[in-house]
């Protein structure tokens, strides 16, 4: 995950996304990887795909970070009521 996070932080979102696909095949319930995959897909403007990973991460670990990322994704999808629920709570 350390190398993947470095790709993400360096702005190489396509490479990070590909690496996360491989990582998640072996670790499908890794909350950190699910969250990072959602964040990566948001950076690539693939919001519908990102939502799946962010919802999965949020179901596994309801933290302010997962909720905020989920709310932001809903906002980008123009689902403002859903965004408001997660961004205000």
Steps between C-alpha positions, in 0.01 A plus 500: 500500500791734566604505132139546392451791737819654360360474145179669617683776687724553196194554280539182295135406543479258207795296632361514854163377374659208315712407803193517723312265268774242548520559876123478546479167315701348784365727776136575409406616850792734563328821603803721437533364145127536432507860616812579299350336190191721539711811546713404199196450278367839612829659392449328163143642492349149500248586767251217443780245533644682799167493678503119510837490676419789734171342606679173566769675705236697693303183582815342641631802689287803572765767560489873429737443205290230334183698557653820363630328187162336448324835537737664254441224246123543530551873448700443179217275381256787569321286761481792735261353756725198548806725509346719767431199724866402501660842493299653783477210745 
